[in-house]
Amino acid sequence: MPYASTPSPASTAPAYRCRLCNATCYRRLVERSADGRLGYGNRYRCAGCGLTFEDPAQWWGSGTSANPTARMGTPLPAS
């Protein structure tokens, strides 16, 4: 008879989370274009630590670039 097992905490942790602060969400940044209109740009910000980045895959640590931090920003100071 097979035994039932409970999942370990590591297996239930979200796969997509910030590799710096473990936040599970980020926001797309609004930017102003050259003609003055507001719109979504190609940058995102971690909801936890404020890290800005261009590729969500690099935010959660699966970037395919040889230098995964090449397009990552730095966390913003706490306000």
Backbone as JSON Lines, residues from 0, in Angstrom:
{"i":0,"aa":"M","n":[0.85,-1.18,0.0],"ca":[0.0,0.0,0.0],"c":[0.9,1.24,0.0]}
{"i":1,"aa":"P","n":[0.7,2.19,-0.94],"ca":[1.55,3.38,-0.97],"c":[1.22,4.32,0.18]}
{"i":2,"aa":"Y","n":[2.24,5.02,0.6],"ca":[2.07,5.98,1.68],"c":[1.78,7.36,1.11]}
{"i":3,"aa":"A","n":[0.91,8.09,1.76],"ca":[0.64,9.47,1.35],"c":[1.72,10.35,1.97]}
{"i":4,"aa":"S","n":[2.18,11.28,1.21],"ca":[3.19,12.19,1.75],"c":[2.74,13.63,1.55]}
{"i":5,"aa":"T","n":[3.18,14.47,2.43],"ca":[2.87,15.88,2.29],"c":[4.02,16.53,1.53]}
{"i":6,"aa":"P","n":[3.72,17.51,0.69],"ca":[4.8,18.16,-0.06],"c":[5.73,18.91,0.89]}
{"i":7,"aa":"S","n":[6.98,18.9,0.56],"ca":[7.95,19.65,1.38],"c":[7.78,21.14,1.1]}
{"i":8,"aa":"P","n":[8.17,22.0,2.03],"ca":[8.03,23.45,1.81],"c":[8.75,23.91,0.55]}
{"i":9,"aa":"A","n":[9.86,23.31,0.19],"ca":[10.6,23.72,-1.0],"c":[9.79,23.46,-2.26]}
{"i":10,"aa":"S","n":[9.0,22.39,-2.27],"ca":[8.23,22.08,-3.47],"c":[6.97,22.93,-3.61]}
{"i":11,"aa":"T","n":[6.52,23.57,-2.53],"ca":[5.33,24.4,-2.6],"c":[5.68,25.88,-2.74]}
{"i":12,"aa":"A","n":[6.96,26.23,-2.69],"ca":[7.37,27.62,-2.85],"c":[7.13,28.06,-4.29]}
{"i":13,"aa":"P","n":[6.73,29.31,-4.5],"ca":[6.5,29.79,-5.87],"c":[7.77,29.69,-6.72]}
{"i":14,"aa":"A","n":[7.62,29.23,-7.94],"ca":[8.78,29.12,-8.83],"c":[9.21,30.48,-9.34]}
{"i":15,"aa":"Y","n":[8.27,31.39,-9.49],"ca":[8.57,32.71,-10.02],"c":[8.62,33.71,-8.88]}
{"i":16,"aa":"R","n":[9.82,34.02,-8.44],"ca":[9.99,35.0,-7.37],"c":[11.33,35.67,-7.53]}
{"i":17,"aa":"C","n":[11.46,36.84,-6.94],"ca":[12.69,37.62,-7.04],"c":[13.84,36.84,-6.42]}
{"i":18,"aa":"R","n":[14.94,36.77,-7.13],"ca":[16.08,36.02,-6.59],"c":[16.83,36.81,-5.53]}
{"i":19,"aa":"L","n":[16.49,38.1,-5.33],"ca":[17.13,38.88,-4.28],"c":[16.31,38.92,-3.0]}
{"i":20,"aa":"C","n":[14.98,39.15,-3.12],"ca":[14.17,39.34,-1.92],"c":[13.04,38.32,-1.77]}
{"i":21,"aa":"N","n":[12.86,37.44,-2.75],"ca":[11.82,36.4,-2.74],"c":[10.4,36.93,-2.91]}
{"i":22,"aa":"A","n":[10.24,38.18,-3.34],"ca":[8.9,38.69,-3.63],"c":[8.31,37.88,-4.79]}
{"i":23,"aa":"T","n":[7.0,37.76,-4.83],"ca":[6.36,36.94,-5.86],"c":[5.67,37.77,-6.94]}
{"i":24,"aa":"C","n":[5.86,39.08,-6.95],"ca":[5.24,39.88,-8.01],"c":[6.11,41.08,-8.37]}
{"i":25,"aa":"Y","n":[5.85,41.59,-9.55],"ca":[6.54,42.78,-10.04],"c":[5.53,43.62,-10.8]}
{"i":26,"aa":"R","n":[5.92,44.87,-11.09],"ca":[5.03,45.79,-11.8],"c":[5.69,46.29,-13.07]}
{"i":27,"aa":"R","n":[4.91,46.48,-14.08],"ca":[5.43,47.06,-15.32],"c":[5.46,48.57,-15.14]}
{"i":28,"aa":"L","n":[6.56,49.21,-15.52],"ca":[6.71,50.64,-15.32],"c":[6.08,51.44,-16.45]}
{"i":29,"aa":"V","n":[5.49,52.56,-16.09],"ca":[4.92,53.5,-17.05],"c":[6.0,54.52,-17.36]}
{"i":30,"aa":"E","n":[6.19,54.81,-18.64],"ca":[7.22,55.77,-19.04],"c":[6.61,56.79,-19.99]}
{"i":31,"aa":"R","n":[7.25,57.94,-20.06],"ca":[6.79,59.0,-20.97],"c":[7.58,58.9,-22.27]}
{"i":32,"aa":"S","n":[6.89,58.92,-23.4],"ca":[7.55,58.84,-24.7],"c":[8.11,60.21,-25.09]}
{"i":33,"aa":"A","n":[8.85,60.26,-26.18],"ca":[9.47,61.5,-26.64],"c":[8.41,62.56,-26.95]}
{"i":34,"aa":"D","n":[7.21,62.14,-27.37],"ca":[6.16,63.11,-27.69],"c":[5.28,63.44,-26.47]}
{"i":35,"aa":"G","n":[5.65,62.94,-25.3],"ca":[4.96,63.31,-24.07],"c":[3.86,62.38,-23.62]}
{"i":36,"aa":"R","n":[3.56,61.34,-24.38],"ca":[2.5,60.42,-23.99],"c":[3.01,59.39,-22.99]}
{"i":37,"aa":"L","n":[2.12,59.01,-22.06],"ca":[2.45,57.97,-21.1],"c":[2.08,56.61,-21.67]}
{"i":38,"aa":"G","n":[2.9,55.63,-21.37],"ca":[2.61,54.27,-21.81],"c":[3.55,53.3,-21.12]}
{"i":39,"aa":"Y","n":[3.28,52.03,-21.32],"ca":[4.13,51.01,-20.72],"c":[5.42,50.9,-21.51]}
{"i":40,"aa":"G","n":[6.52,50.87,-20.79],"ca":[7.82,50.69,-21.42],"c":[8.24,49.24,-21.35]}
{"i":41,"aa":"N","n":[9.5,48.99,-21.53],"ca":[10.04,47.63,-21.49],"c":[10.76,47.36,-20.19]}
{"i":42,"aa":"R","n":[10.35,48.03,-19.13],"ca":[11.01,47.84,-17.84],"c":[9.98,47.48,-16.78]}
{"i":43,"aa":"Y","n":[10.45,46.74,-15.8],"ca":[9.62,46.25,-14.7],"c":[10.31,46.58,-13.39]}
{"i":44,"aa":"R","n":[9.55,46.54,-12.28],"ca":[10.12,46.79,-10.95],"c":[9.57,45.76,-9.98]}
{"i":45,"aa":"C","n":[10.47,45.15,-9.23],"ca":[10.08,44.18,-8.21],"c":[9.23,44.87,-7.15]}
{"i":46,"aa":"A","n":[8.15,44.24,-6.75],"ca":[7.27,44.82,-5.74],"c":[7.88,44.75,-4.34]}
{"i":47,"aa":"G","n":[8.88,43.89,-4.16],"ca":[9.5,43.76,-2.85],"c":[10.68,44.69,-2.63]}
{"i":48,"aa":"C","n":[11.71,44.56,-3.45],"ca":[12.96,45.3,-3.22],"c":[13.14,46.49,-4.14]}
{"i":49,"aa":"G","n":[12.27,46.65,-5.15],"ca":[12.38,47.79,-6.05],"c":[13.38,47.61,-7.17]}
{"i":50,"aa":"L","n":[13.93,46.43,-7.34],"ca":[14.87,46.17,-8.41],"c":[14.2,46.43,-9.75]}
{"i":51,"aa":"T","n":[14.86,47.18,-10.64],"ca":[14.31,47.4,-11.97],"c":[15.02,46.47,-12.95]}
{"i":52,"aa":"F","n":[14.27,45.97,-13.94],"ca":[14.83,45.01,-14.88],"c":[14.03,45.04,-16.17]}
{"i":53,"aa":"E","n":[14.61,44.47,-17.23],"ca":[13.97,44.45,-18.54],"c":[13.38,43.1,-18.9]}
{"i":54,"aa":"D","n":[13.87,42.04,-18.29],"ca":[13.44,40.69,-18.65],"c":[12.96,39.95,-17.42]}
{"i":55,"aa":"P","n":[11.67,39.63,-17.31],"ca":[11.18,38.92,-16.13],"c":[11.9,37.6,-15.87]}
{"i":56,"aa":"A","n":[12.39,36.93,-16.89],"ca":[13.11,35.68,-16.68],"c":[14.39,35.91,-15.89]}
{"i":57,"aa":"Q","n":[15.02,37.06,-16.07],"ca":[16.21,37.37,-15.28],"c":[15.84,37.72,-13.84]}
{"i":58,"aa":"W","n":[14.65,38.28,-13.64],"ca":[14.2,38.62,-12.29],"c":[14.07,37.37,-11.44]}
{"i":59,"aa":"W","n":[13.52,36.3,-12.02],"ca":[13.36,35.08,-11.23],"c":[14.49,34.11,-11.41]}
{"i":60,"aa":"G","n":[15.53,34.5,-12.15],"ca":[16.75,33.71,-12.15],"c":[16.91,32.7,-13.24]}
{"i":61,"aa":"S","n":[16.15,32.76,-14.34],"ca":[16.36,31.79,-15.39],"c":[16.77,32.46,-16.69]}
{"i":62,"aa":"G","n":[17.43,33.6,-16.59],"ca":[17.88,34.28,-17.8],"c":[18.84,33.4,-18.59]}
{"i":63,"aa":"T","n":[18.82,33.54,-19.9],"ca":[19.67,32.7,-20.73],"c":[20.94,33.42,-21.15]}
{"i":64,"aa":"S","n":[21.09,34.66,-20.76],"ca":[22.26,35.43,-21.12],"c":[23.5,34.92,-20.38]}
{"i":65,"aa":"A","n":[24.66,35.1,-20.98],"ca":[25.9,34.68,-20.34],"c":[26.13,35.47,-19.06]}
{"i":66,"aa":"N","n":[25.7,36.73,-19.04],"ca":[25.8,37.57,-17.85],"c":[24.39,37.94,-17.42]}
{"i":67,"aa":"P","n":[23.77,37.15,-16.53],"ca":[22.36,37.36,-16.19],"c":[22.05,38.7,-15.54]}
{"i":68,"aa":"T","n":[23.04,39.41,-14.99],"ca":[22.76,40.69,-14.37],"c":[23.06,41.86,-15.3]}
{"i":69,"aa":"A","n":[23.4,41.59,-16.55],"ca":[23.78,42.66,-17.47],"c":[22.66,43.68,-17.66]}
{"i":70,"aa":"R","n":[21.4,43.22,-17.68],"ca":[20.29,44.14,-17.9],"c":[19.48,44.37,-16.65]}
{"i":71,"aa":"M","n":[19.99,43.98,-15.5],"ca":[19.28,44.18,-14.24],"c":[19.72,45.52,-13.66]}
{"i":72,"aa":"G","n":[18.83,46.17,-12.96],"ca":[19.16,47.42,-12.3],"c":[19.62,47.14,-10.88]}
{"i":73,"aa":"T","n":[19.46,48.14,-10.04],"ca":[19.79,47.99,-8.63],"c":[18.56,48.29,-7.81]}
{"i":74,"aa":"P","n":[18.44,47.7,-6.63],"ca":[17.27,48.0,-5.79],"c":[17.23,49.48,-5.43]}
{"i":75,"aa":"L","n":[16.02,50.03,-5.36],"ca":[15.85,51.41,-4.94],"c":[15.95,51.5,-3.44]}
{"i":76,"aa":"P","n":[16.41,52.64,-2.92],"ca":[16.44,52.79,-1.46],"c":[15.02,52.81,-0.9]}
{"i":77,"aa":"A","n":[14.87,52.34,0.31],"ca":[13.55,52.33,0.96],"c":[13.08,53.75,1.16]}
{"i":78,"aa":"S","n":[11.79,53.96,0.91],"ca":[11.25,55.33,1.06],"c":[10.53,55.49,2.37]}
